Amino acid sequence: MPFPINSVRACYPALTDGYAYLDGAAGTQTPRSVIDAISDAYRSGIGNVGGAFPASHRSDAIVAACRAAVADLVGGDPGGVILGPNMTTLTYRLARAIAGPGDEVVVSRLDHDANVRPWTQTGATVRWADVDPVTGELPVEQYADLIGERTRVVAVTSASNILGTRPDVPAIAELARRAGALMYVDGVHATAHGPVDMRALGADFYATSAYKWSGPHIGAVVADPALLETLRPDKLASSPDTVPQRFETGTAAFADLEGVTAAVDHLASMVPGVGSRRERLLGSMTAAEEHELELFAVLLTGLETMPHVTVYGKPARRTATAYFAVAGHTPRQVAEHLAGLRVNVWNGHNYAWELTAALGIRDSGGAVRAGLVHYNDRSDVDRLLEGVEALRSSG
Ligand SMILES: Cc1ncc(COP(=O)(O)O)c(C=O)c1O
């Protein structure tokens, strides 16, 4: 069955404004159901959690439902879903609880800086996995030398936020497991682009952010509750010491958490399906991935055949994310030109700090990123290609 792109797009009020939203890798638009869920939560009255009155009970239920929804999305345990403002904040918190001086941490130059700096700043000894700058691949073989008996954690992304590269995480996880090291997988970019099974990936921790998959600005890290029981994060003396609550500082954004659940329900229902929400998510996200990759083939071929365009990386397995330069124009100029044509793309290093350095373009303004998510259609791709084509020989 073809992906029902028109009915999916009709769920998103913002998509009617005439812009081609190819900036999903920096944050997606939200469907009406998410917007309504957030405002309904406020409208119905919410309190802080753990109180004796109904508005507080509603917040208790919102938090529990959100943990269940995120667990369904990534194939995890609801009791191990840590919720917070964003992935970066949660990763800093967990990194401090997991690693420190005397440990070794393995980080990669493919990763967004949010899965690098929190580890390198723990005081642990840092070992770096390198990227092939031509293909954009993260060779697995190097991990056999990088991981040793002192390795506490291997931090690696499930997909690059600029090149789209999907490294062989299960193979890296197997090496980590044999050495007794933990796997911290950054799924912030990957989660939006296909079905996720954190256990199949070999992830002890799987980080994601709802604003990349049609939800509000909320982050989550999912782990086995038994593993979380072994960790002691910094926390207030007065706050709960239970798992996963002891990893969550301060008062949560309860209404937004209701929006996260609505976003998961939206993803599960993009294509008609039966069975549990988890089963419907797998079906729906598989169909969305096929839709994205089909469109992306057009986008990538279009860019690669333009003589004035350089596309970075050529990974074998990837998300629908392209990173490119246009001769004679800075990345910012390209983004401004496209914005004038109502095409949204991102320019710069996009926090892929090590990767853009490895590509030799970090200090010159990075490049242009155009990415597809499930709600993009052929006209978005055509408008991008026409806009980039128009820059030929106008440099
Ligand atoms: C791959 C990847 N990891 C981590 C992050 C950081 O996520 P957050 O904004 O939730 O801190 C991003 C954000 O762009 C990302 O793309």
The ligand as an SDF file (V2000), in Angstrom:
LIG
                    3D

 16 16  0  0  0  0  0  0  0  0999 V2000
   21.8070   13.3280   16.3830 C   0  0  0  0  0  0  0  0  0  0  0  0
   21.4760   14.3220   17.4460 C   0  0  0  0  0  0  0  0  0  0  0  0
   21.8460   14.0700   18.6980 N   0  0  0  0  0  0  0  0  0  0  0  0
   21.5780   14.9120   19.7070 C   0  0  0  0  0  0  0  0  0  0  0  0
   20.9100   16.0900   19.4770 C   0  0  0  0  0  0  0  0  0  0  0  0
   20.6260   16.9940   20.6350 C   0  0  0  0  0  0  0  0  0  0  0  0
   19.2940   16.8160   20.9950 O   0  0  0  0  0  0  0  0  0  0  0  0
   18.5580   17.8410   21.9660 P   0  0  0  0  0  0  0  0  0  0  0  0
   18.2660   19.0600   21.1690 O   0  0  0  0  0  0  0  0  0  0  0  0
   17.3210   17.1050   22.3910 O   0  0  0  0  0  0  0  0  0  0  0  0
   19.4640   18.1100   23.1120 O   0  0  0  0  0  0  0  0  0  0  0  0
   20.5050   16.4190   18.1780 C   0  0  0  0  0  0  0  0  0  0  0  0
   19.8310   17.6970   17.9020 C   0  0  0  0  0  0  0  0  0  0  0  0
   19.8500   18.2160   16.8270 O   0  0  0  0  0  0  0  0  0  0  0  0
   20.7850   15.4980   17.1440 C   0  0  0  0  0  0  0  0  0  0  0  0
   20.4240   15.7460   15.8790 O   0  0  0  0  0  0  0  0  0  0  0  0
  1  2  1  0
  2  3  1  0
  2 15  2  0
  3  4  2  0
  4  5  1  0
  5  6  1  0
  5 12  2  0
  6  7  1  0
  7  8  1  0
  8  9  2  0
  8 10  1  0
  8 11  1  0
 12 13  1  0
 12 15  1  0
 13 14  2  0
 15 16  1  0
M  END
$$$$
